[in-house]
């Protein structure tokens, strides 16, 4: 495998292909084919777990075999659009089961931010609508960070607290990077970097949720 391919498989987008796109497709297969669909989900889940990024690589291999050029912008946009339709059940890996209000609020703010980011591909060409969406994203980022801070006191031990604080710092860093890609977009008009940066923010949101689950459940 070439270095560029390895980097792609390890990218945040690659980590989203299975939970966002493939899981959504598998849910439909399960509804249509019952136990056969459930067996397929189990097989693909194990394969992705043992080889992270496998589904991302498979999509690219299928496109190459079909003679289609790799379209990163199209894949990034697809990840975002599929995220808009992810159900709470499909997203359960990134939802906290604790019933306290603070944890449930964190679930809500996480899901809300991801839904707003998912609208970008369909709104980016409408400047007025997109500017309003950007305001919603900025508000969603702040609300998520506030919700994370509110559950920090539930994290036991200094190592757990440090782990969550590191996730917050990473999230803030990617939020600033997203803001910079927006500035470049309004100068250059290239949407691919915006789609990628939005997908990275979704990935960082998921990492925060996984960290809270790991330390609190």
N, C-alpha and C positions, 0 to 999 in steps of 0.2 A: 504494500500500500504506500502511495506517495505521501510526502510530508503534508502537502496541501489537503489531501483527503483525510488524513488523520486529524488535522486541525478542524476540518469541517465537522467530522463526526463528534468531536469534543466540544463543539460550539453550543451555546445556549439554545439555539434553534433546534439542533439535533435532539436535545433533551426534551423538547416540547412535542416533537412529531408523534411519538407514541401516546403520551397522555392526552394530547389535544385532538389530533387527527385520527389516529388509528383506533383509539378507544371509542370515539364517536361512531366510526364505521362499524366497529365490533358490536356496539349496542344495537344497531339496526340489524346486523346479522343474527344476533341472539333473538331478537323479536321475531324474525322471519324463520329461523331454523332451530330454535330451542336449544337442546342439549348439544347439538353439533356446534352451534355458535359458541356455547360456553366452553367446549373443549378447545376450540380454536383460540379463544381468548387466553385460556390457561397456557397453551403452547407458546403463543406469541409473547405473553407476559414474561414467561420464564426466559425466552430467548432474548428479549430486550433487557431483562434484569442481568443476565449473564454477560451480555454484550451491549452495553449502553451505546445508543446511536445506531443500532442495527437497522431499525425501521427507516431511519433517515437515509442510510446507505442503500437500502433496498429500493427506495423511491428513485434515487439517482441512477441506480443500475437499471431499473426498468425503463426509465426515460432514455438512457443511453442505448439500450437494446432496441427501443422503438425509433431510434434515430432522432430523438428530440434533444435539442441543446439544453444544458442546465440553465434554468431560469430562477436564480436566487430570489429576485424580487417577487416573482410569482409564488414561490414556496413560502417566503416570509409573510406575504399577504394572506395566503391560504391558512397558515397557522393562526394568524390573528382572526380571520373570519370564522374558523372552526371554534376558536375560543369563545366567541359570542354565543355559541349554541351548546356549550358544555353544560350538562346538568349537574346539580349538586351531588348526585350519586356518582357520576363519572369523575367528578372533582373531589371525591371523598378523601383521596390521599392527602389533599392539601387543606382539609377542614379539621378543626379541632372539636373533639367530642365532649369536652368538659362543658358543663351547663352554666357555669357562672357567667353573669352578664358581660364581663370584660372579654372573655374568650369568644362569646357569641358575637360581640361587637367587632372583634378582630376578624372573625369569619366574614362578616358583612362587608367590612371595609376592604378586605382582600378581594372578595368576589366582585365588588363594585368597581374597583380600580381596573381589574382585568377586563371587565365588560366594556369600560370606557375605552381602554387601549384597543380593544378588539374592533371598535368602530372606525379606526383610522383609515384602513384601505378604502372604505366606501365614502369617506367624508373629506379626504385630503385634497381633492380637486375642487371642492367648493370652499373658497377662501373664508367667507364669512362664517359658515358652519364649522369649519376646521378651527378657526380662532376661538370659537366658543368651546369646542371640544378640548382645546389646549388648556383653557381655564379650568375646565372640569378635571382634567388630568392633574393639574397643579394642586387643586383642592383635594383630589383623591389621594395624592401622594402624602400631603400633610396629614390628612385624617388617618391614613394607614400608619404613619410613623407615630402619631399620638396613641393609636390603639395598641401598637407594639409596646410603647413605653408604659402603658397602663397595666400590661400583664407582666412586665419585667420583675415586679416584686414577687410574683409567684414562682419564678425560676429558682430552684434550690442550688445553693453552693456558688462560689465565685467563678468556677470554670463554666458553669452553665450561663451565668450572667455575661461573662466575657464572650462566649460564643454568640449569644444573641446580639450583643453590642457590635460585634464584628459584622454580623449580617446586616445590621442597620447601617453601618458605615459603607458596606458594599452597595447597599440599596441607594443610599444618598449619592454615592459616586456615579452609579448608573443613571440616576435621575438627572444629575448635572450633565452627563454625556448625552442624554436624551434631549435636554434643552439645547445643547450645542448643535445637535443634528438638525433640530428645527430651524435654528438660525441659518445653517448652511442650506437647508431646503428652500427657504424663502429667497436665498441668493441664487442658488444653482438650479433648483427645480427637480432634483433627483430624489425620488421617493424611497429608493431601496434602503438607504441608510436609516431613514425614519422607521420603516417597517422592522428592520433588524433591531434597532435600539428599543422599540416598543416591545418586541419579543423578549429582549434581554430583561426588560423591566418586569415582564410577567414571570420570567424564570427566577429573578431575584425575589419577587413576591412569594413564589412557591418555596424558595429556600428558607425564607423567614418562617413560613408556616410549618415546614418540616422541622426546623430547629425548635420552635415552640412545642410542637407535638413530642419531639424526642425528649425534651427536658421536663415536660409537665404531665405527660400521660403515662 
